[in-house]
Amino acid sequence: MSKLIKADLRRILRKNILYIFTVLLAIAAIATKNGKTPGQQIDAMEAMMDGLGIILISIPVLLCVYGDEFRSGSMQIAIGRGVSRTKIIVAKFLDCVILSLVSALLLSVIIFIKDALTGLPISEKQSVMLFVYALLIVVKACGYFAISAFFMMMSFSIAGGLMIDLFMLMFFDRILKAIQYKLKIGLYDISLSGLTEDAYRAISAGSFPGMLIVAIVIIVVVIGATAFTFNRKELEL
């Protein structure tokens, strides 16, 4: 599996779209309006990461990891050479995790530099929690990658998977919040956004983020379902 991941990363790192979106991500962070207080500054950066930031991370990752697979037929070739479908599914997901983590780390560095230049007395704890928030954004993004990959692997459509991912990033949480508010059913609380938010609050309070484990379990179940279904699906070789 490590060979698959290394080969994928070498291919992905040659793609211009990855660097274009990285520049856009940096611009989004720099252009975010500064707060007047440390608290407002942290809130502004968190809002940027959970809004435009996660979108600018997700789009290039999906396009780079899965885009060539359906166009070139390399996945079918790998299967024809004896690579298991489960390994392919897991390797592709790990590609997404690695790329998302790198993007989040770069974004965090840019934000820390920006915060330092504001001259606001941002504490060490606030900086650490901002980094934790970035990592939880990666967990949320990877959950959506897993769900999007399920639809992509079933339909062999990168456009369909990308639309699913953007729908979840831009509208899904709002829909769940509206349903939860109207019907008093905790749908948002058990969503990836709700679970990661609960984990963030727990970490802030010095407690164990148990809901983070639930989020990871959900992601693993989705990946397992994708592998199981993909193993039963006929491919056009």
Salt bridges, closest charged atoms under 4 A:
ASP8 OD1 - ARG11 NH2 3.26
ASP8 OD2 - LYS92 NZ 2.93
ASP50 OD1 - LYS140 NZ 2.97
ASP68 OD2 - ARG11 NH1 3.36
ASP68 OD2 - LYS15 NZ 2.71
ASP68 OD1 - ARG71 NH2 2.29
GLU69 OE2 - ARG11 NH2 3.69
GLU69 OE2 - LYS92 NZ 2.30
ASP173 OD2 - LYS140 NZ 3.20
ASP198 OD2 - ARG201 NH2 3.76
